[in-house]
Amino acid sequence: MTHFFNKKPLIIAGPCSVETEEQVMETAKQIAALKKVDVLRAGIWKPRTRPGNFEGVGTKGISWLVQARKETGLAIATEVANAKQVEDALHFDIDMVWIGARSTVNPFSVQEIADALKGSKIPVFVKNPINPDIELWLGAVERLEKVGIEQIGLIHRGFSTVGNPIYRNPPMWNIAIEIKRRMPHLPMLNDPSHICGSRDNLLDICQTACNLNYDGIIIESHRDPSQAWSDAKQQVTPTALFNILTQLEWRTEDDSKLMRDVNLNQLRQDIDHLDTEMINLLSKRMEVAKQIGLFKKEHKVTVLQSNRWNEVVERLTHLGEKSGLSFDFIQNILQEIHLESIRIQNNL
């Protein structure tokens, strides 16, 4: 049933975890009735941060998923974290597996999973690691490629940080955009449930993914989220899932019609010219920073001048906001410029 791999949008939905046979079947039937979901997802083994929490029903739950597939026609998918779990998933003919964020962060775990999957033909999706390290994400994909896995996809589920008031795992869209740039041939799904950590903002995150040309959504849906054994706050009922999916506006990357109908081509040329000018200006700025660095070296002055830089940041942030640019955008750009200036001066 791997025909779903190249479908766009690919919609994967289901409970965070398999709890009981009845819970899986009822949730599957409600999701299938929506006529908008391609794959039923559910965790059989649940990696938990601390012992004592519900860690999944184990292998017996796979047979419940298989029965749900038989009765609903939905393909089935689950997370695998070691060779034994891969073996069990393949034995029961699971249609798709994914490697979770806690596994992606450990190359030894990924290699064990990759070796166990060698020779299989099922799609394998890779969640981003819990920490914002794009090389770990890329490395996990490369390990799967080296053992001959042909259908590989990416899942963007956000990154762990401390004290974020809005998201459980802030999306850090720039990292997802960068891996998509480096591996444009791989389909990418968005996991709004783990990004949000609650039922709030799910639609906004999904729509942002649509706007960024993601290939689909993997979202948690439970027949009764309030009674869920894990991640109750971030799961939605099938009815709420339907409302989200019907409101989404999927975009296309094909702009050939726009190129004929509006002056998009001219606007893109303007962007190219401005980008070139921006790079030239940054180069000139760093040349001036180099001259300042030589002066500091000659007069034995420290490279870092905090008071001076604070004045620059305050002035340019105010100017940027007056020009319609966001505070965070200006702060991030100035930080990178400052770090490059320090690097140049420090090398002197």
N, C-alpha and C positions, 0 to 999 in steps of 0.2 A: 504493500500500500504506500510505496514511497513516491507516488505521483504527486503528493501534496508538496514535495520539497521545493519545486520551482513555481508554485502558485503565488500570486501576488494580488491582494494581500493574503498572507498566510495567518490564520487566526487559530491560536492554541489557547485552550481554556480548560479549567477544571480545578478541583480543590487542591489546597496546599498539600494535603496528605490523604492517603487512603486511611480510613478509620474503621469502617465496617463494610461488609458486602452490600448491605441495604443502602448505606449512605452513598457509596460509589455509584450504584445502579440508578438510584433516584436522581442524583446530581447529573449523571450522564444523560439520562432521558430528557431532563429539563433543558440541558445545554443543546442536545441534538435537535430538540423541537424548535430552537431558535432559527435553524437553517442558515446560520452565519459562521459556525465554527467547524474547522477542518480536523483538528486533533484534540483528543481528550488528554489532559495532563494531570498527573497526580504523583505525589511522592510516596514511594514504597519504603525507602530508607531515608531518614531525616537527620542530617548532621546538626546537632544542637550545640550551642556554645557551652552549656554547662550540663553535667550529668543529672539525671532525675527528671528532665523534661521528656515529653513524648518523642521518641526517636523512630517512629514508624512501626508498622505491623510486620514488616519483613517480607520474605519471599512469598508467603501465602497470599499476600495482597495482589500479586501479579495475576493470579488466576481470576480474581474479581475484575481486574481491568480487562482481561481477555474476554470474559463474559459480557462486559459492557460493550466492547467492540462488536461482539457478535450480535447483540440486540439493537445497537444504535447505528452501526455502520461507520462510526468514528474511528479514525486511527488512534493509537494510544502511545503515550510517551512518558518516560520517567527519568529521574536523575540517577546517575551511577557514580560511585566514588572509589571503587576498588575492583580488582579483577574478578572476585567472586560475584559481585553484583552484576558485572557485565555478563558473566557466564550465565547467571540466572535469567537476566533480561533476554539474552539471545535464545536461551532454551525455550522460553515461552513466546518467542517470536514477537517481541516488542517492536513497534514500527519505527520508533525514534528514541534516542537517548540524548541527554545533555550532561555536560560536566559543570558542576556547580562552582560558585565563586570561591568557596573554601578549598576546593581541589585545584582550581586553576592557579592559585597562588603557590602551589607546591609542584615543581617540575617532576619530582619523583613520583608523585601520585598520578600526574598526567601521563607520564611514560608507562606506568603500570596499566592504566586504563587503555592507552593506545595499543600496547602489546596485546592486551586481551581482546581488543576489537579487530585486530589484524585479520584480514580475510572476510570480514563481514561487509554487507552492502547497505546497511541501514544509515540514514542520516545521523550525523552527530553534531550537536550544537555546543558551543563553548561560551559559558558566561564569563564576563570580565572578572578579573581577580578582585577581591574585596578592597585592596589598596590600589590607588590610581597609578599602576605601572603598566604601560602599554606593551613593554617588551615581554612581560610574563604572558599577556594575552596573545601576542603574536607567537611566542614560543610554544604555547599549547597547540595552536593551529598547526605549526610546523611539525610538531611531534606526530600529530594525526596524519598529516600529509606524508610523512616519511614511512609510515606503515601501510600506506596505500588506501586510506579512507578517501573516497571520491566525493561524497556529499557532506561537506562541512559548512556549518553556519555559525553566526555569532549571536549572542544575546547580551544586550546592554541592560544591566540591572542596577546601575549606580554604584557609588563607591563609599566605603565607610569613612565617616569623619566624626569628630566629637562636637556635640553641642549645636547641631544644626536644628533650628526651630521649625523648619518647614518639612524637610524630607528625612526619612529614615536613612536613605543612601542617596545623597545628592547626585544628580545625573552627570555633572561635569561633561556636558555635551561635546566640548572640544576634544576630549580623548576619544569618544566614539566616532566623531567626524574624522579624526586623524587615522584611526585604524580602518575606517571605511575608505579613506583615500589610498591607504597602502594596499588594501586587499579589496578592490572594488568588485571582484568576481564572487565574493562570498555574500550570501544573503544575510541581512542583519534584522533581528527582531528586537523589539523593545519590551522590557518587563516593568510596567508601571507599578505593579503591586509592590515589588521590593524597593523601588525608588521612593514611593510615597510612604509605605509603611502604614497607611491607613486608607480609608475609602475616599478621603479628600484629595482633590487635584488629579485624580486618575484620568479624567477626560482631557485635561490640559496637557498632561504628559503624553498621552496617546496622540493628541493632535500635533504636538511639537514633533513627535516621531514621524507622523505622516508628512509634515512640512519638510522634513529633512530626508525624505525619500527612503525611509525604512521599508523593509519588505513585509513586515507583519508585526503582530502583537502576541505576547504570551502573558496571560493574565489569570489571576486566581479567582475562581468562582465556586461557591459552596451552596448547597441547597438551603442551609441555615447558618450563615457565618457566625452568629452569636454563640453557636454551640460547637464551633470548630475546635479541634484538639490542638491546633497549631496556627499561629498567625491569624487569629480571628479578626483583628482590626482591619486587615488589608484585603480581606476577601469580600466579594459582592455576590448577591443572589443572581441567578440566571436572568431574572427580569431586569435587574439593574445593569447587568452585562449587555443585554439587548439594547437598552437605552444608550449606553456608551457607544456601542458599535454602529448604531443607526445615525448617531450624530457626527461621526468621524468623516472628514473630507480628505480622501486620499488624493495625493498629487501625482503628477507624472513628470519624469525627467526629460521627456521628449518635448523639446521646445521648437520643433521645426515649424509648426503652424504659427506660433508666436513670432518667429523670425520673419514670417511673411506678412503678418497682420499689423505689427507695431514696430517701433524703432528700437527693438531690443538689441539688435546688433550694434547700433550706434552707441547705445548706453553702455554696452559691454566694452566698446572701444574706449569710451570715456573713463571707465573704471581702470582699464589697462594702463592708460596714460597716467592717471592719478596714482596708481600703484607704483609705477616706475618712478614718478616724481617723489613719492614718499620714501622709496628705497634710497634714492639719491640724496634726499635731505637727511635721512638717518646716517648715511655714510659721511656726509659733511659734518654732522653733529659729532660723530665719534672721532673725526679728525681733530675737531676743536677740543674734545675731551682728552685726546692724546697730548695735545699741546699743554693743557692744564696739568696733566699728569707729569710731564717733564718739568714744569715749574715747581710742582709739589716735591718732586724728587730732589731737585737742585736745592730747595730751601728746607728740606727735611720736614715736610708737612704731611700729615696722614692722608691717605687716599680717601677715607670716609670722612665727609664733612656733614654731620647730621643736621645741624641747624640750617645750613645752606640748602640741603636737599628738602627739608621740611617746607621751607619757603617756596621752593620750586613746585612741590606737590600741591600745596595750598593754592598757589596762583593758577596753575594749569587745570586743576580740578574745577575750580570756580569758572574758569574760561570754558572748559569743556561742557560743563552743565548748562551754561548760558547758550552754548551752541547746539544743545539738544542731545548731547552724549550722556550715557549713564555714568553714575559715580563709579560703579565697579569696573566698567570698561576702561575709564581713564586711569583708575588706580592700577589695574593689571598692566596696561601698556607702559605706564611710567615706571613701574617696578622692573619690567624687563629691560627698559632703556637704562635704568640706573645700574642694574646688574651687569649689563654689557659694558657700560662706562667704567665700572669698578674693575671688571676683568681686564680691560685694555690698560688702565692705569696701573693695576697691580703687576702686569707682565713687564712693565718698564723697570 
